[in-house]
Amino acid sequence: MLGSDITAAPDEHPRRLQDPAYVGVASMVAQGRPGFTLVRTPYVPDATADAIATATAHLVRDPLHLLTTGEAVADAAPR
């Protein structure tokens, strides 16, 4: 959430990023950096996004379910 501080940064305000040149661009706060940062996400074809979502579906957990059941889930990524 950007909060009300974004109003002081009109060049990074999401409502001003309406030009087609800004497709795939988002405003974000980057830890350790002042102000807001614009980031561009690469285009990913629907078939690729679907394949990744299918391959990683087993990693999804419902936080409410975990809180109500007390179930502990081991970290899927090795550290």
C-alpha positions in Angstrom: 0.0 0.0 0.0 1.5 3.3 -1.1 -0.5 5.5 1.4 -1.1 9.2 1.2 2.5 10.0 0.7 2.1 9.1 -3.0 0.2 12.4 -3.6 3.5 14.3 -3.0 5.1 12.3 -5.9 2.9 13.0 -8.9 5.4 11.4 -11.4 5.1 8.1 -9.6 1.4 8.2 -8.8 -0.4 5.2 -10.3 -3.3 7.2 -11.6 -1.0 9.2 -13.8 0.6 6.1 -15.4 -2.3 5.7 -17.9 -0.3 6.1 -21.1 0.3 2.8 -23.1 4.0 3.3 -22.5 3.3 2.5 -18.8 1.7 -0.9 -19.3 3.5 -3.3 -16.9 4.7 -0.4 -14.7 3.9 -0.1 -11.0 4.8 2.3 -8.2 6.4 0.8 -5.1 8.3 1.7 -2.0 11.7 0.1 -2.0 13.3 -0.5 1.4 16.3 1.6 2.0 15.4 4.1 -0.8 13.7 7.4 -0.3 10.4 8.1 -2.1 8.8 5.8 -4.6 10.2 3.7 -7.4 8.7 2.8 -10.7 9.3 -0.8 -11.7 8.5 -2.5 -15.0 7.4 -6.1 -15.1 8.2 -8.1 -18.2 5.4 -9.4 -20.4 4.7 -13.1 -19.7 2.4 -15.0 -22.2 -0.7 -16.5 -20.6 0.5 -20.0 -21.3 3.7 -19.4 -19.4 1.9 -17.8 -16.5 -0.5 -20.7 -16.4 2.4 -23.3 -16.5 4.2 -21.5 -13.6 1.0 -21.3 -11.5 0.2 -24.9 -12.1 3.8 -26.0 -11.2 3.8 -24.0 -8.0 0.2 -24.5 -6.8 1.4 -26.8 -4.1 3.2 -23.9 -2.5 0.0 -22.0 -1.9 -1.4 -21.9 1.7 -4.5 -20.2 3.0 -3.3 -18.1 6.0 -6.7 -18.2 7.7 -6.7 -22.0 7.5 -3.2 -22.1 9.0 -4.2 -19.8 11.9 -7.4 -21.7 12.7 -5.9 -25.2 12.5 -2.4 -24.4 14.0 -0.9 -26.4 11.2 2.8 -25.9 10.7 4.1 -25.9 7.2 7.7 -26.6 6.5 9.5 -24.0 4.3 9.4 -25.2 0.8 12.6 -23.4 -0.2 15.9 -24.6 1.2 18.0 -22.0 2.8 
